[in-house]
Amino acid sequence: MTDTRQRIRAHVDDNAGVHFNELVRESAFAPGQIQYHIRRLLEDDRLVREEFYGRTHYYPPTYDEWERAALALFRRETAREIVVALAETDTAAPADIADDLGIARSTLEYHVDRLVAHDIVEKRYDDRNRVVLDLADPEATGRLLTTVTPTVPDRLVDRFTRLVDELLAGTGDSS
């Protein structure tokens, strides 16, 4: 394996779930070089590629399907904050999480729907028939949370989405 390919593979190993643009930004290689070496690593089964919500993410082959989905979602600041809030409280009502994070309910529901679809968060009814949220596998989730930090561009996208939600919510209140 070439030095360039080893460095790209090492970066993916250290940053499981990294997406292509992030890989380009964080390396000294041209996009074409990265594409070439990624393709070779995929052909040799040394990397796994998964598409989640419009972004292609790369992983070492040691991660299973659930872990790959979780890592991709944890790269989104808001999804990560929701999961961290649930890890700290065990069970919470959606409205409480939205209030604690200062996000619109629509933003919360958008991310919770994705987290539920990938079995990271469970949405259920409590004994008083109210919707509550729990982590599906707190131990595995906690382990994976420590391996990922959202990048600046990911955080900017999430913050822009929050701003738009707040502006739209404000518009709805004044009618």
Phi and psi in degrees as a GROMACS rama.xvg file:
@    title "Ramachandran Plot"
@    xaxis  label "Phi"
@    yaxis  label "Psi"
@TYPE xy
-69.9441  161.713  THR-2
-60.8182  -42.1711  ASP-3
-60.7465  -46.3419  THR-4
-64.3672  -40.5628  ARG-5
-63.1973  -39.9338  GLN-6
-67.6457  -39.5046  ARG-7
-65.5002  -44.8882  ILE-8
-61.7536  -42.5363  ARG-9
-62.8803  -38.9191  ALA-10
-64.4826  -42.2834  HIS-11
-66.4092  -39.9458  VAL-12
-59.2166  -40.3277  ASP-13
-79.7211  -17.9441  ASP-14
-134.11  57.3195  ASN-15
-53.5334  131.784  ALA-16
93.5498  4.09534  GLY-17
-59.4359  141.426  VAL-18
-100.806  163.557  HIS-19
-55.0977  -49.137  PHE-20
-60.5312  -38.4648  ASN-21
-65.5666  -40.744  GLU-22
-60.9803  -42.3435  LEU-23
-64.321  -46.9279  VAL-24
-60.8547  -36.9039  ARG-25
-93.0264  1.87945  GLU-26
-118.003  170.154  SER-27
-95.8023  10.9102  ALA-28
-102.582  153.356  PHE-29
-72.801  152.383  ALA-30
-53.9964  -40.8147  PRO-31
-62.9323  -38.9587  GLY-32
-62.8699  -44.7088  GLN-33
-63.9834  -43.6016  ILE-34
-58.1306  -46.249  GLN-35
-59.6803  -50.5918  TYR-36
-70.0379  -35.877  HIS-37
-60.4747  -46.3952  ILE-38
-57.2113  -43.8718  ARG-39
-66.4081  -41.7765  ARG-40
-63.5668  -38.3511  LEU-41
-66.1415  -43.1835  LEU-42
-61.2858  -34.8491  GLU-43
-87.374  7.0646  ASP-44
57.9715  31.95  ASP-45
-96.4646  -10.6022  ARG-46
-139.509  159.373  LEU-47
-123.691  137.957  VAL-48
-113.002  133.603  ARG-49
-134.674  143.092  GLU-50
-103.638  124.241  GLU-51
-132.436  115.675  PHE-52
51.8218  50.2715  TYR-53
84.6506  3.05855  GLY-54
-126.618  140.466  ARG-55
-94.9798  126.062  THR-56
-114.993  150.7  HIS-57
-120.029  141.908  TYR-58
-139.436  153.89  TYR-59
-66.4881  152.38  PRO-60
-68.2384  -5.46787  PRO-61
-76.1788  -14.785  THR-62
-87.3099  135.34  TYR-63
-83.6381  178.018  ASP-64
-59.9355  -43.9288  GLU-65
-62.5348  -44.9426  TRP-66
-63.9994  -39.035  GLU-67
-63.7923  -44.0387  ARG-68
-63.4777  -44.7811  ALA-69
-60.9122  -46.4841  ALA-70
-62.074  -40.6903  LEU-71
-62.5034  -43.3413  ALA-72
-68.7887  -35.6216  LEU-73
-69.0098  -15.0999  PHE-74
-76.8987  -8.64734  ARG-75
-94.7318  123.588  ARG-76
-56.472  -46.0182  GLU-77
-67.7382  -44.3655  THR-78
-60.195  -42.8619  ALA-79
-61.233  -44.3904  ARG-80
-62.2794  -38.6791  GLU-81
-62.422  -46.2659  ILE-82
-64.5685  -41.9408  VAL-83
-62.816  -42.7391  VAL-84
-60.7727  -40.9618  ALA-85
-69.307  -33.7005  LEU-86
-65.4351  -32.6477  ALA-87
-81.3642  -25.6139  GLU-88
-112.814  -7.60692  THR-89
70.4446  -69.5056  ASP-90
-128.05  137.579  THR-91
-151.069  152.545  ALA-92
-77.6079  143.811  ALA-93
-54.3136  -40.8798  PRO-94
-62.3514  -37.2423  ALA-95
-66.2994  -41.4553  ASP-96
-64.5319  -46.7019  ILE-97
-58.8149  -44.6801  ALA-98
-64.8102  -44.9914  ASP-99
-62.0596  -36.6837  ASP-100
-89.5581  -9.98936  LEU-101
68.6113  39.1603  GLY-102
-121.653  157.318  ILE-103
-68.4212  151.18  ALA-104
-59.643  -35.7788  ARG-105
-63.6857  -38.109  SER-106
-65.4055  -45.1033  THR-107
-58.9873  -49.0627  LEU-108
-62.088  -38.6105  GLU-109
-57.1329  -49.279  TYR-110
-73.8124  -39.2534  HIS-111
-62.8253  -40.3751  VAL-112
-57.9646  -41.4431  ASP-113
-68.5577  -41.5644  ARG-114
-65.3919  -37.5954  LEU-115
-69.6065  -41.7404  VAL-116
-60.3715  -26.9481  ALA-117
-105.634  17.5371  HIS-118
58.2903  36.2791  ASP-119
-96.9654  -38.6718  ILE-120
-120.783  143.719  VAL-121
-108.747  136.786  GLU-122
-112.872  122.006  LYS-123
-146.092  175.741  ARG-124
-102.15  137.208  TYR-125
-84.7523  -173.624  ASP-126
-67.2454  -13.8958  ASP-127
-103.257  14.1943  ARG-128
64.1762  32.704  ASN-129
-105.635  147.018  ARG-130
-72.1049  132.68  VAL-131
-133.414  158.071  VAL-132
-116.633  140.657  LEU-133
-136.965  157.496  ASP-134
-78.9768  135.455  LEU-135
-69.1158  -39.3497  ALA-136
-141.161  83.3079  ASP-137
-56.4129  -39.0636  PRO-138
-66.1208  -49.5793  GLU-139
-65.8173  -38.0355  ALA-140
-63.7416  -45.1848  THR-141
-60.6284  -41.5914  GLY-142
-61.282  -44.5463  ARG-143
-72.4449  -33.8806  LEU-144
-57.3297  -35.1919  LEU-145
-72.5359  -11.5735  THR-146
-95.7056  -6.10734  THR-147
-134.736  139.517  VAL-148
-130.046  128.91  THR-149
-58.7191  142.708  PRO-150
-78.7088  165.299  THR-151
-57.6166  -48.5794  VAL-152
-60.3904  -38.8085  PRO-153
-62.4667  -41.3571  ASP-154
-66.9527  -37.6286  ARG-155
-64.227  -40.9104  LEU-156
-62.0757  -45.8403  VAL-157
-62.2794  -42.1446  ASP-158
-68.0258  -36.5113  ARG-159
-63.227  -43.379  PHE-160
-60.4161  -42.5285  THR-161
-61.6415  -43.0508  ARG-162
-61.3477  -46.3914  LEU-163
-60.9527  -43.7925  VAL-164
-59.5036  -42.8771  ASP-165
-64.465  -41.7371  GLU-166
-64.9073  -42.282  LEU-167
-67.7626  -38.4188  LEU-168
-64.0688  -39.0959  ALA-169
-65.1927  -36.677  GLY-170
-66.1119  -40.0656  THR-171
-67.6814  -30.7484  GLY-172
-72.9545  -29.3146  ASP-173
-86.818  -2.81849  SER-174
